[in-house]
């Protein structure tokens, strides 16, 4: 699969994922904070399956 998540998008996804997981671990936001695994995984890998059906791509195009 070709990467479809750009660098800014990746940084935001990783930050949001880590924040949600930290909130879940500390008990501040409850168990739903474990949903942070999804943005953390897509940010780390650089591929977002939800972008594929819509043809979205936040990576810079190479000329």
Backbone as JSON, one array per atom type, in Angstrom:
{
  "sequence": "XXXXXXXXXXXXXXXXXXXXXXXXXXXXXXXXXXXXXXXXXXXXXXXXXXXXXXXXXXXXXXX",
  "N": [[0.83, -1.18, 0.0], [0.42, 2.24, -0.68], [1.68, 5.11, 0.97], [-0.52, 7.48, 2.43], [-0.74, 9.49, 4.21], [0.31, 12.56, 5.22], [3.17, 14.47, 6.54], [2.48, 16.48, 8.49], [-0.11, 15.69, 9.12], [0.47, 13.14, 10.12], [1.96, 13.79, 12.42], [0.03, 15.13, 13.97], [-1.87, 13.07, 14.29], [-0.37, 11.17, 15.77], [0.17, 12.64, 18.11], [-2.46, 13.13, 19.08], [-3.32, 10.49, 19.43], [-1.5, 9.54, 21.41], [-2.17, 11.28, 23.49], [-4.86, 10.6, 24.02], [-4.54, 7.9, 24.82], [-2.9, 8.24, 27.07], [-4.67, 9.64, 28.67], [-6.59, 7.66, 29.09], [-5.07, 5.74, 30.46], [-4.48, 7.13, 32.81], [-6.96, 7.43, 33.87], [-8.5, 9.65, 33.49], [-10.17, 10.19, 31.26], [-11.53, 7.85, 30.87], [-12.34, 4.51, 29.6], [-12.85, 4.77, 26.88], [-10.83, 6.22, 25.81], [-8.93, 4.55, 24.81], [-9.37, 4.37, 22.16], [-7.53, 5.88, 20.99], [-5.52, 4.34, 20.0], [-6.0, 3.87, 17.32], [-5.56, 6.4, 15.79], [-2.88, 6.65, 16.51], [-1.69, 4.34, 15.41], [-2.25, 4.67, 12.63], [-0.89, 7.04, 12.18], [1.72, 6.3, 12.76], [2.27, 4.27, 10.89], [1.6, 5.5, 8.49], [-0.43, 5.14, 6.72], [-3.81, 5.49, 6.02], [-6.65, 3.72, 6.17], [-9.27, 4.7, 5.94], [-9.06, 6.87, 4.24], [-8.72, 5.79, 1.72], [-11.16, 4.91, 0.2], [-12.17, 7.39, -0.51], [-10.22, 8.6, -1.93], [-8.42, 10.33, -0.77], [-5.43, 12.09, 0.09], [-2.81, 13.19, 1.96], [-0.18, 13.49, 1.62], [2.7, 15.12, 0.27], [2.85, 15.81, -3.19], [5.09, 14.4, -5.56], [7.12, 15.9, -7.9]],
  "CA": [[0.0, 0.0, 0.0], [1.14, 3.49, -0.78], [1.4, 6.03, 2.07], [-1.45, 8.54, 2.08], [-0.81, 10.41, 5.34], [1.45, 13.47, 5.16], [3.95, 14.65, 7.77], [1.72, 17.23, 9.5], [-1.2, 14.78, 9.48], [1.06, 12.08, 10.95], [2.32, 14.37, 13.71], [-1.22, 15.38, 14.7], [-2.44, 11.77, 14.65], [0.43, 10.57, 16.84], [-0.05, 13.43, 19.32], [-3.82, 12.87, 19.56], [-3.35, 9.11, 19.91], [-0.79, 9.44, 22.69], [-2.95, 12.01, 24.5], [-6.02, 9.78, 24.39], [-4.08, 6.73, 25.56], [-2.46, 8.72, 28.38], [-5.89, 9.94, 29.43], [-7.21, 6.39, 29.48], [-4.22, 5.11, 31.48], [-4.57, 7.88, 34.06], [-8.33, 7.38, 34.34], [-9.13, 10.96, 33.32], [-11.23, 10.17, 30.26], [-12.2, 6.55, 30.83], [-11.88, 3.45, 28.71], [-12.98, 5.14, 25.47], [-9.56, 6.81, 25.4], [-8.14, 3.54, 24.09], [-9.56, 4.57, 20.72], [-6.31, 6.55, 20.56], [-4.67, 3.37, 19.31], [-6.21, 4.01, 15.87], [-4.75, 7.46, 15.19], [-1.46, 6.37, 16.75], [-1.27, 3.34, 14.43], [-2.25, 5.22, 11.27], [0.18, 8.03, 12.12], [3.0, 5.61, 12.76], [2.43, 3.51, 9.64], [1.51, 6.43, 7.37], [-1.52, 4.74, 5.83], [-5.12, 5.57, 6.64], [-7.61, 2.99, 5.34], [-10.46, 5.51, 5.71], [-8.78, 7.78, 3.13], [-8.68, 5.05, 0.46], [-12.37, 4.96, -0.62], [-12.43, 8.76, -0.93], [-9.1, 9.06, -2.73], [-7.71, 11.39, -0.06], [-3.99, 11.9, 0.25], [-2.23, 14.41, 2.53], [1.25, 13.51, 1.31], [3.07, 16.04, -0.81], [3.07, 15.13, -4.46], [6.45, 14.5, -6.06], [7.14, 16.33, -9.31]],
  "C": [[0.87, 1.24, 0.0], [0.72, 4.42, 0.37], [0.47, 7.14, 1.6], [-1.63, 9.55, 3.22], [0.47, 11.24, 5.35], [2.08, 13.72, 6.53], [3.2, 15.42, 8.85], [0.58, 16.36, 10.02], [-0.69, 13.69, 10.42], [1.37, 12.6, 12.35], [1.08, 14.6, 14.58], [-1.83, 14.07, 15.16], [-1.7, 11.12, 15.82], [0.2, 11.31, 18.15], [-1.43, 13.17, 19.92], [-3.91, 11.45, 20.13], [-2.69, 8.95, 21.26], [-1.55, 10.15, 23.81], [-4.15, 11.2, 24.96], [-5.61, 8.56, 25.22], [-3.61, 7.13, 26.96], [-3.65, 9.05, 29.27], [-6.59, 8.68, 29.91], [-6.4, 5.71, 30.59], [-4.34, 5.81, 32.83], [-5.98, 7.9, 34.62], [-9.08, 8.69, 34.18], [-10.31, 10.9, 32.36], [-11.93, 8.82, 30.13], [-11.67, 5.63, 29.75], [-11.98, 3.84, 27.23], [-11.7, 5.79, 24.94], [-8.66, 5.84, 24.66], [-8.37, 3.61, 22.59], [-8.36, 5.31, 20.13], [-5.32, 5.63, 19.87], [-4.8, 3.54, 17.79], [-5.43, 5.17, 15.27], [-3.25, 7.26, 15.4], [-0.93, 5.38, 15.71], [-1.22, 3.92, 13.02], [-1.18, 6.3, 11.11], [1.54, 7.4, 12.05], [3.28, 4.92, 11.43], [2.39, 4.43, 8.42], [0.43, 6.09, 6.36], [-2.83, 4.8, 6.6], [-6.14, 4.87, 5.74], [-8.88, 3.8, 5.05], [-10.28, 6.51, 4.56], [-8.94, 7.09, 1.79], [-9.97, 5.15, -0.36], [-12.66, 6.36, -1.19], [-11.31, 9.34, -1.78], [-8.32, 10.2, -2.09], [-6.25, 11.04, 0.12], [-3.42, 13.22, 0.77], [-0.72, 14.46, 2.34], [1.51, 14.53, 0.21], [3.3, 15.25, -2.08], [4.49, 15.39, -4.93], [6.42, 14.85, -7.53], [8.43, 15.92, -9.96]]
}
